[in-house]
Amino acid sequence: MKILISVIVTIYNSEKYLKKCLDSILNQTYKDIELILIDDGSTDNSGKICDEYKNINSNVTVVHKKNQGQSVGRNIGILLSRGKYIAFVDSDDWIDSDMYEVMYNKIIQENADIVCCKKQIVRKRNEERKLKETLKVASFNSYDAIKILLESYMYSTDIRKIEYSVWNKLYRKDIFYNVEFPIGKIYDDQIVTLKLLKNAKKILLIDQVFYNYYQHSDSVTKKQTYQRYPDLTKSLLTQRKFIIKNYPKLYYIWKSREIFGTIYIFRGLCNIPYSKIMSKKYFRYNLYTLKRNMCFILKNRYYSCHMKIIAVLILLIPNCLLPKLYNIYKPLKKLKGLIN
């Protein structure tokens, strides 16, 4: 079998969801696939499930390693991959059976470096899928793709949306040259996506859902872990340096994205007592960012009035009372236009 697509799945204690994920990859209509499973020190039966799939599928490779985080696993998977193209799937998600057939055909037909599809957020394992519509494809160069990525956090139309996530994309492997996932960070894919878009000459967007993102209480990005907010702050700082160095003309749009992220951070901090915030340094930095850019926030057309209200309230309420803001925010967050 000629391996053309290498699918990398990093796994940590995902036994409840893993089989559905792996079955969706192995049952693809496109068959020239290798599946690389990185067991990141799971303490449940995830490792055993990986071995079971390896024993009955010759195209499955399993690596058992100590727990070092998703980034290390993804980097190992890239090094082991034999395919000309690379894809990632999270171990609690699943994909449609024709996802890689459609994406591979498009990346070949258009001689592209990256092809992206849409995702569907699923909150129940048996949730029904929306019917697929006529396939629409848009093509962008590196500059325009990064512009759309930054704008996607503020607004989007059906086709003009690129996400930071790596799992709803198919990549030409050679654009990973000198690109690695940062180790030990929750938001490990954000700077990686920027670098890969920079390395790509042609990016395709498919206006159709193929990826099923399962949102559940065990999800790392859904948990209100204290570490995620310092990590996101560091990620935003890294991205800022990247944009200033490589795409200075996009800095105004980036500034909107950065402040959007800052408001998101404070929204999360509303659930954490001020005394337990892990890094007061990053807390103060984000507060300074809001103060310095308040006029920019209030005049910015990207932000809803509800976001602007939250930004003003953050500045008016003393730091130690900031968690009380959640009581104000909670009834507002259901209103259309506020941060997802």
N, C-alpha and C positions, 0 to 999 in steps of 0.2 A: 504493500500500500504506500502510495506517495503522500507524505504528510504535507499539507498545504496550510492548515490552520492549527495553531497550538492554543488550546483553551486552558487558562490557569485559574485554579480555584484554591484559595487559602482557607483553611478550616480550623476553627477553634470551638469545640463543644457545640456542634451544630447537628447532633444526632436526630433531633426532631424534624429537621427540615432537609437534611442532606440528600436523602434518596430521591426526592422529587427534583432537586437541583441536578443531580448527576444523570438521572434518567432523561431529563429534558435536553441535556447536552449530547448524550450518547444516541438519542433517538432523532437526531437531526436528519433532515432529508439530504443534506450535504454530508458525505461520508468520509472524506479525506481529512479527518480530524484526529489529533492526539489530545488526550485529556491529562493534564498534569495536576495532581492533587498534593498540596503541601499541608500536612497535618502539623499544626503549630502547637504541639504539646498538649493536645486535647486530653481531658481527664474523664470524659464520658466514652461512649462507644463509637465516636466519630472515626477514630483510627481503624477500628475493626471493620467498619463499613467501607472505608477506603480500600482496605486489603481485599474484601469480598469482591468489590468491583474490579480490582486489578486481576484477580484470579480467573475471572470469566471474560475479561476483555483485554485483548492483546495491545490495544492502543491506549491503555491507561498506565500512567507512571505515578508511583506514590513515594513521597518523601516524608519520613517521620523525623521531627526535630523538636528541640526544646522550645518553649514558648518565648518568642522574641518579637512578636507582633506581625501584623499583616504586611508591612513594608518589606521586611526581610524575606517573607515567603514569596511575595511577588517578584522580588529581585532574583531569588533562586529559580523560580519558574521561568523567568526570561532567559537565564543562562542555560537551563536545560532544554529549552524549546528547540524543536527541529523544523518547525514550519516557517514558511515565508511570511505568514501573517500571524498576528497575536491578538487574542481576545481574553477578557477577564469576566468572570461571573462570581458574585458573592454567594457563599455557601447556603444562604437562607432564601435565595431568589430562584427563579426559573425562567427559561426562555421559550419562545414559540418554536415549533419544530422546523419552520422554514427560515428562521432568522439568518443563519450563516449562509444558506444558499442564496438568498436575496442579496445580502451584503457583499458576499464574495463576487457574485455576478456583476454587481454595480462597480465594485472597486477595480475589477478587470476591464470592464467596458469603458470606464471613464479614465483609466490609468491614474487612479487617485492613490493617496497615501493613507487617508483616514476616511472611514464612512461611519456616520452616527445615525442611530435610530431613536425613536421616542420610547419612553417608558410609561408603564401604568403602575400607579401606587395601589397595592393590594393590602387590605387589612384583614381579610379572611382567606384561608387557604383554598376554599371552594368558591371564591368570588367569581362571578361570571365576567367574561371578557367582552369588551365592546367589539362590534363587527368591524372588520377591516374595510378601509375605504380604498379608492383608487390610489395607487402608488405615485407619490410626487417626490421628485428629487431636485435639490438645489445644490449648486456648486460654488465654492468660495476659495479664494487664495488665503494665504496664512494671515495677512493683515486683517482682512475682512472677517475671517473666522474668529480671531481674537477679539475684535470689536464686538461681534455678536455675542461671544461668551461673556464679556463684561456687561453688555446691555441686557442679557437674559435675566439678570437678577432684578432688573428694574421693570422691564416690560418684555413681552414676547408676542409674536403672532404664531400661527400654526406651524409655519416652517422655519421661521427665523429664531431658532433657539438651540444653543449649544450648552451642555452642562459640564461642570467640572468632573463629574464621575467618569471613571474609566471603563465601567462595565457595560455600557450601551454602545460600544464602539468596536470596530475592527481596524487594526493597524498594520501597516507594512512594517515588518520587523526592523528594517535597517534605520528607521527614524528614531529608534531607541539608542542609537549610538551616543555614548556619554550621558545618558539619562538614566537615573536611578531613583527609586522611591526613597524619600527621606525616612530614616529609621526612627521608630519610637514616637511618631506623630499621628494623631487621630485624623487630621486633615492631610493625609499623605499624598492624595492624588491632585490637589489643586495646582501646585507649582509644576508637577509632572505634566499635567494637561497643557499648561501654557507652553512648556518647552517642546512638547510633541507637536503642538500646532505651529510653533515657530519652525520646526524642522520639516514640516510638511509643505509641499508645493500646492497640493490640491486636496480639499476637504469636501466631502459630500454629506448632505443632510437628507435623510429619508423621512418623509412625513407620515410615518406609520409606526404603530406600537408593536414591538417585538419582545421587549424586555419587561418582566414582571417583578417589580420591586416590592418585596414583602415587608411591610412596616409593622413590627411587633415590639413588645416590651423589652425583649432581649437585645434589640439592636444597639450597637455601640454608639451610633450617632444620635439615637433617641434618648439614651440614658443621660441624666443630668449629672455627669461626672464632673468633679471640680477641675480636672486637668484639661478638659476640652476648650475652655475659654482662653487660658494662656496659649494653648496650641494654636487656636484660630487667630489670636493676635499676632503670634510669630509668623504664621502663614501669610497674613495680610501684609506684614512688613517685608517678607521675602518677595511677595508678588509685586509690591510697590517698587522695589529696587529693580526687578526684572522689567517692569513696564517703563520706568524712567530710562533705563539703559537701552532697551531695544525698540520701544514704541512710544517715544515721548509725545507724539501727537495724540495719543490715546489717553494721556494722563487725566484730562478732565473727566472722561467717562470712568476711568479707574477710580478717581476720587469719589464719584458717586457710589461706586461699588464698595469702596473701603468704608465709607460712612454707613452704608446699608449694613455691612457686616458688623460695624461697631454697635449699631442699634440692636442688632440680633444678639450680640454678646450681652448687652445689658438686659435684654429681655430674659435671657437665661439666668443671669445673676439674680434676678428677682426671686428665684426659687432657692437661693443659697444665702444663709446668714452671713452678714459682712465679716464676722469674726472667723468664718471658715473658708473664705476665699483664699485659694492657694497662693496667688501671687498679687500682692497689693500693687506691685510695680506696674503690672499690665492693666490692673484696674484703673490706676491713676492715669496711665497713658491713654486709655480709651476715653476717660472722662475729659482729658485735655483735648483730645481729637474732636469731641463733640463741642466743647466750649469754643475752640478755635474756628470751627466751621459752622456755627449756628446760623449765620446769615446765609451761607451757602445752602444749608439744609432747608431753611424756610422758603428760599426762592427756587429750589430745584424742582423742576417739573416731573422728575422721576418718582418723587416721594408722595404718598397719599397724605391727606390731612391727618389721619390717625397716626402715621409714623412721626409726623412733625410734632403732634401733641405729646407722644411718648418721649421724644428727644427733649422737649422743653421741661417735662416733668422730671426727667432724670437730672437735669441741672438744678432744678428748684429744691429737690428733696435731699437732705443731708445723706452722706454716704452710709452711715450706720442704719438709716431708715430705708435704704433703697429696696430691700426685700419687700417692704410694705407696698411698693409700687405694683406688685403682682396683683394685689386686691383691686387696683384700679385697672390694670391691664387685662385681667381675666375677662370681664364682660365685653371689652373692646376687641379682643383677639378674634372673635367670631365674625366681626364685621368685614365685609369685602374690602380688599385693598391692603390689609395689614400683612405683615411678614408671615409667610407660611411656617 
